[in-house]
Each structure stands twice: as structure tokens, then as C-alpha cells.
């Protein structure tokens, strides 16, 4: 049965982005057995609009583009689905619960990344 995993990364001072929206440290992943296993089990990603925008501003993709699954962006602004770097980004305006419902599949995990920052 599929499950929803909440994952948010922040520095010890409580911030996710640096003073100039630097988030490169969030998206760097080395070859790690446990991390690779989690990435392989992830069937969809739910993330917040700000994380999405900062990652693109820094010419990066969520999870460094390593998780090649549908991405659901929680936002207040309706947008058409976009494909960037081979990843499909669906913009959900009905909140986190709706994004998780759209992303959920009974045989894979949904990784909710920073989904509360909209």
C-alpha cells in the first residue's frame, strides 16, 4: 500500500533558503544507498510554489532532478501543467490535501517536500 512521507529540509537557524534565496545545498545528493532506495520508491512529489520557483531560479530541479516522477506544486495561482527537464509539474490550487490526493497511487510513496510553504 502506498504511503505519504513528509520531508522538509532546513538549516539549524530555521531557514530553508539563504538570504539571497540560495537553496543549492537542499538539492545536492550523493550516491547513498538509503537515499537511493527512498528515491526509487517515490512515485510523486508534492512541493510548495516557493521551493519550485527558487529551484528554477537557481537552474535546478527538486531533488536535483533525480526523482523522475510527477511533481505537484501547491500554489494559489492557477497555471497549466509544465514540463521542465523531462519532469511534469502540475499546479494545484486547492491545497495540500488535494495535491496529495492527486499524487497518491496505491503502489508507491508520495514525497511531500516543503509543501506547507505556499
N, C-alpha and C positions, 0 to 999 in steps of 0.2 A: 504494500500500500504506500502511496506517495505521502510525503510529509513536507511541511513548510519549515525552513530553517531561517532564523533571523541572524543576520551578520552585519554588524556595523563596526567600522574601524575608526579609532580616533587616537590622537596623541594624549599624553598624560595630562596636558593642560586643558583637555576637554574639547579641543577643536579638531575638525576633520581636515579643513583646508588651512593653509598658511595665510599670512597677511595679504599676499598677492594671489590668492586662490591656487597656490601650489598644492597639487594632490598626487604628484608623481610617485611618492612613496606608497600611496594606497594601492596603486595598480602594478607594482613590481612583485612578481612571483618567481621564485627559483624552482628548480626541479626538486620537488618534495613529495615523497610517497603519499603522505596523508592528504596534502593539498591536492595532489593529482587525483586521488580517489574521490574526494569531495567534488572536484570539478567534473569528473566523469559521471557522477550520479546526479548532477544538477540538470534539470530538464527545462528550467526557465529562470529568469532573473527579474526581480521587481526592484526598481530603484527610483529615487527621487529626481525631480527635474533639475535641481541644482547640481547634484552629482553628475547627471548626464551632461549638462551644459559645461561644467568645468572640465570634465574629461575630454570633451570635443575641443574646447578652447585650448587645451594642452596637447591636442593632437593624439589623444589616447582613447581607448575603448575600455568599458568596465571590465575588470579582471584582466586587464592587458589584452583583451580580445581572445583569451584562452578558453573561455566558456562560450562555445559556438551554439547557442540556444536562443530561442525567442526572448526578447528583452521588453519589459513592460515598465513604462515611465509614468509615475504618478505626478500629475500636474493639474493646474487649474485652467490651463489654456489648451483648448482642443486643437489637435494637429492630425494630419494624415500620417499613416504609418510611413516610416522612413527606413531605407536600407542603407547602412553605413558600414563599410568594411566587411560586407557579406553578412552582417547581422541585421535582423528585422527589429525595429523599435516601434512598439505600439504605445500610443499616448492615452492614458486612462484618466478621465476627469471625475470619475465617480468615487474616488478614494482608494485607500489601500486595500480594503476588503474586496472591492470589485476587481482590482488588479490581481490579487491573489486568486480569486475565483476564475478569472480569465486565463491565468497562467497554469493553474493546477491541472495535473494529469495523475491518474491513479498509480502509475508505474514509475514515477520519477519525483525528485525533490524540487521544490521551488525555493530558490535562494532570494530572500528579501534583503537587499543591500541598501542601507541608509534610506529606507522608504518613508521614514517619518519626516524627512526634510523636504517639504514641497514648497 
